[in-house]
Amino acid sequence: MSQSNTPILLDRPDAPLVGGYEVIIGFETHAQLSTQSKIFSRASTAFGAEPNTQACAVDLALPGTLPVMNKGAVERAIQFGLAIGAHIAPKSIFARKNYFYPDLPKGYQISQFEIPVVQGGLIEFFLNEKKMSVRLVRAHLEEDAGKSLHEDFVGQSGIDLNRAGTPLLEIVTEPDMRSSAEAVAYAKELHKIVTWIGICDGNMQEGSFRCDANVSVRRPGGPLGTRREIKNLNSFKFMQQAIDYEVRWQIEQIEDSHKIQQATVLFNPDTGETRAMRTKEDAADYRYFPDPDLPPLCIAQSWIDEVRSHMAELPRAMAARFEYSYGLSEYDATQLTQSLALSNYFEAATKVCGQAKLAGNWIMGELSRRLNNQDIGIEQAPLKAETLGALITRISDGTISNNAARQVFEVLWEDATATVDGVIESQGLRQMNDTGALEKIVDDVIAANAKNVSEFKAGNEKALNALVGQIMKASKGKANPQQVNDLLRAKLR
């Protein structure tokens, strides 16, 4: 949350209520930066090494060692600031955050407090086709702590300092979210941004993208409630479950006349419950003061311009281009830029078929359903973008109907060696193009369905659908539905 004790709340008259209470949610996210070495030392940041094999003298805080700033970490912070439209501070300060925990070798954490490197910014996203935004307070650089190991020891704990000194960008929001669904949508959008620009691999299971949710409840228009911080949420599913449980728990406590105590809590996915880990500290408890071993971090405008010049097209800019170049709606353009791989897939398919809207519909529809069912990403899709583009071409040129296209899609998904035209021919799915043969079928159906004909002429539009269905059945699905509709209307005038 903001360092201020009085955050500026958005006026949200549309906010959903839970049991008559308004939910207030802010986020702190630790994104592990994708540098090969740590933020103040040359030790490796590679994941999965044997405990304490990647902690050098600087990470261990041995006497006489001094931290040296990692330029790559600063550049990644600049990239993030540019991606969210934030202010990049020309001068920021590193501070010592003092607390005592076994996995913190120095007895303090090097972080940024009063003057962070990234200030402000906005994250925009869609939820149920409604555009929403969350304001960011700041994003600051800091080092990670080590890790306490409990599960492999009986009656004692171990300490692994491999992670100590790993570079983090802590991203802090204003308390702008009003439901767990909004919180998850925000977290997914933030995850998309940091992985898109390549500053974080986003691996939540390995701890590269860790979210802390600050949750409180209040009566609408009343004073802010006491917040509790749910730590280290490492999946979007658990994130929603944890927030929902915490909201219900706080409301129950208040309704039972109990006071909420500010605390840090953990979520147990096995029980679906949160539990208090420790009382929550305020900034004053950490006794921040400037780190005497690190000079101010100065970022010239020329450095910012250089970083900007090497950045790829950002999601928001690409979505705007999709709207302008392909005539897509803002919602569709946003959905098709959920990842760089997805946007590349869309453009490759569109290049083949020239039908951007149709390509987008198939990608957001049938393709997305298949990916979700198999729990795979677009990178693992067995159907290549060019093949989907070829399939869409056969729909748009009238070779096959939409129903037939779904049958072709099914075969192509299962057989990567199959071709669109090959499947159409082998399955006999080509639409009927013989106008004379189609007219005979139409005439026969009209003659055999006098009741439907008279009902349509009396103004019952549904009767026409019944006739179309009979014609499609007689043609074994090979007739063009639009052509059938036009022929019927012409003959029944």
RORO-145931 format. One line per 3 residues: number of its first residue (from 1); their letters; for each residue x, y, z of C-alpha. Coordinates in nm, 3 decimals. Example, Ala and Ser with C-alpha at 12.3 -4.5 7.8 and 13.67 -1.06 7.14 Angstrom:
# residues 2
1> AS> 1.230 -0.450 0.780 | 1.367 -0.106 0.714
//
This chain:
# residues 493
1> MSQ> 0.000 0.000 0.000 | 0.097 0.365 -0.019 | 0.340 0.491 0.244
4> SNT> 0.068 0.742 0.332 | -0.167 0.641 0.613 | -0.455 0.814 0.435
7> PIL> -0.483 0.668 0.083 | -0.703 0.853 -0.164 | -0.997 0.624 -0.234
10> LDR> -1.173 0.623 -0.567 | -1.541 0.704 -0.559 | -1.695 0.374 -0.663
13> PDA> -2.076 0.392 -0.643 | -2.083 0.086 -0.873 | -1.880 -0.124 -0.629
16> PLV> -2.044 -0.453 -0.530 | -2.129 -0.500 -0.163 | -2.080 -0.814 0.043
19> GGY> -2.336 -0.843 0.320 | -2.379 -0.465 0.318 | -2.002 -0.400 0.338
22> EVI> -1.770 -0.243 0.083 | -1.449 -0.436 0.020 | -1.125 -0.236 -0.010
25> IGF> -0.825 -0.410 -0.170 | -0.474 -0.289 -0.246 | -0.184 -0.494 -0.378
28> ETH> 0.189 -0.522 -0.323 | 0.357 -0.742 -0.583 | 0.718 -0.858 -0.579
31> AQL> 0.838 -0.920 -0.934 | 1.178 -1.092 -0.946 | 1.380 -0.915 -1.212
34> STQ> 1.528 -1.123 -1.494 | 1.893 -1.036 -1.434 | 2.152 -1.314 -1.429
37> SKI> 2.319 -1.175 -1.117 | 2.190 -1.026 -0.794 | 2.105 -0.665 -0.731
40> FSR> 2.419 -0.576 -0.532 | 2.656 -0.865 -0.610 | 2.769 -1.088 -0.894
43> AST> 2.620 -1.406 -0.746 | 2.387 -1.602 -0.974 | 2.008 -1.574 -0.954
46> AFG> 1.946 -1.914 -1.120 | 1.661 -2.111 -0.964 | 1.696 -2.458 -0.815
49> AEP> 2.061 -2.470 -0.706 | 2.169 -2.661 -0.397 | 2.109 -2.455 -0.078
52> NTQ> 2.369 -2.188 -0.001 | 2.571 -2.245 -0.320 | 2.478 -1.907 -0.474
55> ACA> 2.538 -1.674 -0.182 | 2.861 -1.476 -0.199 | 3.033 -1.266 0.068
58> VDL> 2.818 -0.961 -0.016 | 2.495 -1.162 0.014 | 2.613 -1.308 0.345
61> ALP> 2.695 -0.957 0.475 | 3.047 -1.053 0.576 | 3.248 -0.768 0.735
64> GTL> 3.407 -0.530 0.487 | 3.179 -0.611 0.193 | 3.005 -0.333 0.001
67> PVM> 2.703 -0.346 -0.231 | 2.740 -0.240 -0.597 | 2.425 -0.155 -0.795
70> NKG> 2.325 -0.385 -1.082 | 2.266 -0.168 -1.390 | 2.041 -0.430 -1.547
73> AVE> 1.803 -0.416 -1.252 | 1.771 -0.038 -1.289 | 1.704 -0.069 -1.663
76> RAI> 1.424 -0.316 -1.594 | 1.268 -0.075 -1.345 | 1.283 0.198 -1.611
79> QFG> 1.116 -0.036 -1.861 | 0.832 -0.101 -1.621 | 0.784 0.268 -1.551
82> LAI> 0.764 0.342 -1.923 | 0.520 0.054 -1.977 | 0.268 0.193 -1.724
85> GAH> 0.309 0.562 -1.801 | 0.479 0.640 -1.468 | 0.728 0.906 -1.369
88> IAP> 1.089 0.782 -1.361 | 1.262 0.961 -1.075 | 1.583 1.133 -1.189
91> KSI> 1.717 1.071 -0.839 | 1.607 0.801 -0.596 | 1.746 0.681 -0.265
94> FAR> 1.819 0.340 -0.117 | 1.733 0.284 0.246 | 1.787 0.021 0.511
97> KNY> 1.468 -0.146 0.627 | 1.553 -0.285 0.969 | 1.398 -0.605 1.096
100> FYP> 1.534 -0.929 1.238 | 1.459 -1.265 1.085 | 1.683 -1.572 1.047
103> DLP> 1.694 -1.555 0.666 | 1.799 -1.187 0.658 | 2.181 -1.198 0.695
106> KGY> 2.242 -0.826 0.744 | 1.960 -0.768 0.991 | 1.818 -0.518 0.741
109> QIS> 1.693 -0.520 0.384 | 1.817 -0.271 0.126 | 1.506 -0.115 -0.025
112> QFE> 1.368 0.226 -0.126 | 1.138 0.424 0.096 | 1.084 0.799 0.059
115> IPV> 1.197 0.839 -0.303 | 1.128 0.530 -0.519 | 1.257 0.492 -0.874
118> VQG> 0.908 0.459 -1.031 | 0.628 0.688 -0.918 | 0.260 0.672 -1.019
121> GLI> 0.131 0.495 -1.327 | -0.186 0.311 -1.422 | -0.285 -0.048 -1.496
124> EFF> -0.588 -0.085 -1.725 | -0.779 -0.406 -1.789 | -1.121 -0.546 -1.876
127> LNE> -1.349 -0.735 -1.638 | -1.670 -0.877 -1.787 | -1.614 -0.652 -2.089
130> KKM> -1.603 -0.343 -1.865 | -1.287 -0.133 -1.877 | -1.130 -0.075 -1.537
133> SVR> -0.811 0.080 -1.402 | -0.596 0.063 -1.091 | -0.364 0.345 -0.987
136> LVR> -0.011 0.260 -0.885 | 0.157 0.447 -0.601 | 0.511 0.337 -0.675
139> AHL> 0.747 0.063 -0.783 | 1.077 0.042 -0.602 | 1.390 -0.168 -0.621
142> EED> 1.494 -0.388 -0.334 | 1.677 -0.709 -0.249 | 1.508 -1.035 -0.157
145> AGK> 1.570 -1.219 0.169 | 1.676 -1.580 0.201 | 1.442 -1.869 0.269
148> SLH> 1.367 -2.062 0.586 | 1.327 -2.436 0.531 | 1.104 -2.630 0.767
151> EDF> 0.968 -2.929 0.582 | 1.293 -3.129 0.556 | 1.391 -3.095 0.920
154> VGQ> 1.253 -3.257 1.232 | 1.225 -3.016 1.525 | 1.447 -2.756 1.360
157> SGI> 1.470 -2.528 1.056 | 1.732 -2.465 0.793 | 1.829 -2.146 0.613
160> DLN> 1.897 -2.122 0.239 | 2.055 -1.791 0.142 | 2.062 -1.852 -0.234
163> RAG> 1.776 -1.607 -0.280 | 1.929 -1.337 -0.058 | 2.011 -1.035 -0.272
166> TPL> 1.794 -1.139 -0.567 | 1.664 -0.821 -0.736 | 1.298 -0.740 -0.684
169> LEI> 1.069 -0.468 -0.809 | 0.797 -0.412 -0.550 | 0.487 -0.273 -0.722
172> VTE> 0.238 -0.100 -0.492 | -0.119 0.003 -0.578 | -0.368 0.241 -0.428
175> PDM> -0.660 0.054 -0.264 | -0.868 0.077 -0.583 | -1.008 -0.277 -0.607
178> RSS> -1.349 -0.365 -0.468 | -1.377 -0.741 -0.520 | -1.165 -1.052 -0.552
181> AEA> -1.256 -1.067 -0.922 | -1.114 -0.718 -0.977 | -0.802 -0.810 -0.780
184> VAY> -0.739 -1.119 -0.991 | -0.800 -0.928 -1.315 | -0.551 -0.662 -1.202
187> AKE> -0.291 -0.925 -1.104 | -0.327 -1.101 -1.440 | -0.280 -0.773 -1.627
190> LHK> 0.027 -0.685 -1.422 | 0.164 -1.035 -1.483 | 0.107 -0.985 -1.856
193> IVT> 0.296 -0.655 -1.858 | 0.607 -0.770 -1.670 | 0.639 -1.087 -1.881
196> WIG> 0.561 -0.905 -2.207 | 0.844 -0.656 -2.160 | 1.073 -0.933 -2.034
199> ICD> 1.165 -0.794 -1.693 | 1.027 -1.098 -1.505 | 0.961 -1.458 -1.606
202> GNM> 0.634 -1.452 -1.410 | 0.678 -1.802 -1.267 | 0.448 -1.795 -0.966
205> QEG> 0.536 -2.148 -0.852 | 0.905 -2.055 -0.826 | 0.824 -1.728 -0.648
208> SFR> 0.918 -1.496 -0.934 | 0.582 -1.318 -0.911 | 0.448 -1.298 -0.555
211> CDA> 0.136 -1.103 -0.462 | 0.032 -0.968 -0.124 | -0.329 -0.849 -0.092
214> NVS> -0.422 -0.586 0.166 | -0.789 -0.643 0.250 | -1.031 -0.446 0.466
217> VRR> -1.407 -0.390 0.478 | -1.625 -0.095 0.576 | -1.980 0.027 0.562
220> PGG> -2.032 0.234 0.243 | -1.915 0.589 0.310 | -1.778 0.498 0.652
223> PLG> -1.419 0.522 0.775 | -1.162 0.280 0.638 | -1.148 -0.052 0.815
226> TRR> -0.835 -0.214 0.956 | -0.651 -0.403 0.684 | -0.495 -0.745 0.698
229> EIK> -0.225 -0.844 0.451 | -0.248 -1.186 0.284 | 0.111 -1.279 0.198
232> NLN> 0.269 -1.467 -0.092 | -0.030 -1.563 -0.304 | 0.125 -1.779 -0.573
235> SFK> -0.170 -1.858 -0.801 | -0.464 -1.661 -0.934 | -0.704 -1.930 -0.815
238> FMQ> -0.574 -1.917 -0.457 | -0.573 -1.538 -0.475 | -0.947 -1.525 -0.531
241> QAI> -1.018 -1.792 -0.270 | -0.802 -1.620 -0.008 | -0.956 -1.276 -0.058
244> DYE> -1.311 -1.413 -0.053 | -1.245 -1.602 0.271 | -1.073 -1.305 0.434
247> VRW> -1.365 -1.075 0.345 | -1.618 -1.315 0.495 | -1.404 -1.361 0.807
250> QIE> -1.365 -0.988 0.868 | -1.738 -0.924 0.823 | -1.820 -1.204 1.068
253> QIE> -1.577 -1.060 1.322 | -1.725 -0.711 1.295 | -2.082 -0.842 1.312
256> DSH> -1.985 -1.029 1.631 | -1.854 -0.698 1.777 | -1.487 -0.802 1.754
259> KIQ> -1.219 -0.555 1.643 | -0.999 -0.638 1.345 | -0.629 -0.630 1.437
262> QAT> -0.381 -0.528 1.171 | -0.193 -0.845 1.085 | -0.002 -1.043 0.826
265> VLF> -0.188 -1.363 0.735 | -0.121 -1.671 0.525 | -0.365 -1.863 0.308
268> NPD> -0.389 -2.240 0.343 | -0.517 -2.384 0.011 | -0.593 -2.718 0.177
271> TGE> -0.842 -2.565 0.421 | -0.935 -2.260 0.214 | -0.874 -2.039 0.518
274> TRA> -0.641 -1.758 0.616 | -0.457 -1.759 0.949 | -0.266 -1.485 1.128
277> MRT> 0.112 -1.518 1.111 | 0.214 -1.203 1.301 | 0.087 -0.858 1.384
280> KED> 0.147 -0.620 1.096 | 0.421 -0.362 1.128 | 0.392 -0.001 1.016
283> AAD> 0.668 0.186 0.835 | 0.791 0.342 1.161 | 0.860 -0.003 1.302
286> YRY> 1.123 -0.065 1.036 | 1.331 0.243 1.128 | 1.415 0.329 0.767
289> FPD> 1.726 0.540 0.710 | 1.936 0.607 0.397 | 2.191 0.336 0.323
292> PDL> 2.535 0.495 0.371 | 2.700 0.239 0.143 | 2.495 0.329 -0.165
295> PPL> 2.496 0.671 -0.335 | 2.171 0.813 -0.476 | 2.053 0.640 -0.794
298> CIA> 2.066 0.904 -1.069 | 1.886 0.836 -1.398 | 1.948 1.081 -1.682
301> QSW> 1.680 1.145 -1.945 | 1.922 1.012 -2.208 | 1.927 0.676 -2.025
304> IDE> 1.546 0.665 -2.019 | 1.536 0.748 -2.392 | 1.787 0.472 -2.467
307> VRS> 1.584 0.214 -2.274 | 1.266 0.326 -2.452 | 1.430 0.292 -2.793
310> HMA> 1.503 -0.077 -2.732 | 1.160 -0.171 -2.596 | 0.919 -0.378 -2.801
313> ELP> 0.570 -0.250 -2.885 | 0.375 -0.239 -2.559 | 0.041 -0.418 -2.510
316> RAM> -0.163 -0.097 -2.493 | 0.003 0.044 -2.807 | -0.045 -0.285 -2.992
319> AAR> -0.412 -0.301 -2.891 | -0.462 0.053 -3.021 | -0.295 -0.047 -3.350
322> FEY> -0.524 -0.351 -3.378 | -0.825 -0.121 -3.337 | -0.701 0.121 -3.604
325> SYG> -0.548 -0.125 -3.853 | -0.791 -0.415 -3.825 | -1.112 -0.242 -3.721
328> LSE> -1.142 -0.439 -3.398 | -1.331 -0.322 -3.092 | -1.127 -0.207 -2.793
331> YDA> -1.235 -0.517 -2.601 | -1.136 -0.760 -2.878 | -0.804 -0.581 -2.934
334> TQL> -0.727 -0.607 -2.562 | -0.816 -0.976 -2.551 | -0.590 -1.048 -2.849
337> TQS> -0.294 -0.877 -2.681 | -0.302 -1.079 -2.360 | 0.043 -1.211 -2.449
340> LAL> 0.301 -1.143 -2.717 | 0.266 -1.500 -2.843 | -0.112 -1.461 -2.877
343> SNY> -0.085 -1.132 -3.064 | 0.174 -1.280 -3.300 | -0.057 -1.577 -3.362
346> FEA> -0.345 -1.345 -3.445 | -0.141 -1.137 -3.688 | 0.001 -1.447 -3.860
349> ATK> -0.349 -1.593 -3.909 | -0.486 -1.260 -4.031 | -0.200 -1.223 -4.280
352> VCG> -0.308 -1.549 -4.445 | -0.685 -1.496 -4.451 | -0.721 -1.118 -4.456
355> QAK> -1.020 -1.147 -4.222 | -0.911 -0.991 -3.891 | -1.252 -0.998 -3.720
358> LAG> -1.317 -1.360 -3.818 | -0.964 -1.462 -3.714 | -1.010 -1.289 -3.380
361> NWI> -1.343 -1.463 -3.321 | -1.195 -1.806 -3.388 | -0.893 -1.738 -3.166
364> MGE> -1.101 -1.601 -2.878 | -1.363 -1.871 -2.928 | -1.283 -2.222 -3.045
367> LSR> -0.904 -2.197 -3.009 | -0.918 -2.051 -2.657 | -1.164 -2.319 -2.546
370> RLN> -0.928 -2.592 -2.664 | -0.629 -2.432 -2.496 | -0.819 -2.394 -2.168
373> NQD> -0.951 -2.751 -2.180 | -0.599 -2.888 -2.223 | -0.442 -2.629 -1.989
376> IGI> -0.180 -2.526 -2.244 | -0.062 -2.191 -2.378 | -0.085 -2.060 -2.732
379> EQA> 0.279 -2.160 -2.780 | 0.181 -2.528 -2.745 | -0.122 -2.512 -2.976
382> PLK> -0.101 -2.801 -3.228 | -0.286 -2.586 -3.483 | -0.049 -2.333 -3.639
385> AET> -0.161 -1.978 -3.707 | -0.113 -2.017 -4.080 | -0.334 -2.328 -4.081
388> LGA> -0.611 -2.146 -3.896 | -0.576 -1.862 -4.147 | -0.620 -2.112 -4.433
391> LIT> -0.932 -2.254 -4.264 | -1.083 -1.907 -4.226 | -1.011 -1.838 -4.593
394> RIS> -1.225 -2.138 -4.687 | -1.508 -2.003 -4.472 | -1.493 -1.654 -4.619
397> DGT> -1.475 -1.775 -4.984 | -1.781 -1.996 -4.931 | -1.604 -2.330 -4.972
400> ISN> -1.731 -2.455 -4.636 | -1.988 -2.350 -4.378 | -1.913 -2.255 -4.019
403> NAA> -2.041 -2.593 -3.902 | -1.819 -2.774 -4.148 | -1.526 -2.554 -4.042
406> RQV> -1.563 -2.679 -3.685 | -1.537 -3.036 -3.814 | -1.223 -2.944 -4.008
409> FEV> -1.082 -2.770 -3.699 | -1.135 -3.089 -3.497 | -0.929 -3.296 -3.742
412> LWE> -0.654 -3.033 -3.774 | -0.624 -3.008 -3.394 | -0.567 -3.382 -3.365
415> DAT> -0.349 -3.427 -3.674 | -0.073 -3.173 -3.730 | 0.009 -3.326 -4.072
418> ATV> -0.342 -3.268 -4.211 | -0.419 -2.978 -4.445 | -0.735 -2.769 -4.465
421> DGV> -0.819 -2.859 -4.826 | -0.726 -3.223 -4.770 | -0.969 -3.255 -4.478
424> IES> -1.246 -3.075 -4.668 | -1.217 -3.320 -4.959 | -1.169 -3.636 -4.753
427> QGL> -1.467 -3.552 -4.529 | -1.687 -3.435 -4.817 | -1.750 -3.098 -4.651
430> RQM> -1.740 -2.868 -4.953 | -2.053 -2.651 -4.976 | -2.297 -2.704 -5.261
433> NDT> -2.223 -2.455 -5.537 | -2.462 -2.599 -5.798 | -2.742 -2.343 -5.799
436> GAL> -2.970 -2.566 -6.001 | -2.935 -2.859 -5.760 | -2.990 -2.631 -5.462
439> EKI> -3.302 -2.477 -5.619 | -3.451 -2.824 -5.668 | -3.398 -2.906 -5.300
442> VDD> -3.556 -2.574 -5.201 | -3.857 -2.636 -5.427 | -3.903 -2.988 -5.290
445> VIA> -3.892 -2.864 -4.928 | -4.141 -2.585 -5.002 | -4.378 -2.834 -5.165
448> ANA> -4.352 -3.077 -4.872 | -4.400 -2.816 -4.596 | -4.714 -2.621 -4.685
451> KNV> -4.792 -2.543 -4.320 | -4.454 -2.376 -4.257 | -4.484 -2.187 -4.585
454> SEF> -4.824 -2.046 -4.495 | -4.708 -1.955 -4.143 | -4.410 -1.765 -4.282
457> KAG> -4.629 -1.579 -4.529 | -4.852 -1.490 -4.234 | -4.556 -1.319 -4.066
460> NEK> -4.404 -1.598 -3.854 | -4.027 -1.563 -3.909 | -3.954 -1.878 -3.709
463> ALN> -4.129 -2.083 -3.977 | -3.853 -1.984 -4.218 | -3.591 -2.131 -3.985
466> ALV> -3.777 -2.462 -3.993 | -3.764 -2.461 -4.373 | -3.392 -2.375 -4.371
469> GQI> -3.331 -2.667 -4.137 | -3.514 -2.905 -4.371 | -3.308 -2.785 -4.668
472> MKA> -2.979 -2.819 -4.477 | -3.080 -3.172 -4.380 | -3.169 -3.262 -4.738
475> SKG> -2.836 -3.124 -4.862 | -2.649 -3.314 -4.587 | -2.524 -2.983 -4.451
478> KAN> -2.352 -2.885 -4.775 | -2.582 -2.599 -4.869 | -2.474 -2.244 -4.793
481> PQQ> -2.714 -2.126 -4.519 | -2.713 -1.766 -4.638 | -2.777 -1.875 -4.996
484> VND> -3.061 -2.099 -4.876 | -3.213 -1.813 -4.680 | -3.197 -1.578 -4.976
487> LLR> -3.348 -1.836 -5.213 | -3.633 -1.914 -4.976 | -3.724 -1.550 -4.928
490> AKL> -3.716 -1.490 -5.302 | -3.946 -1.786 -5.372 | -4.191 -1.711 -5.091
493> R> -4.259 -1.347 -5.167
//
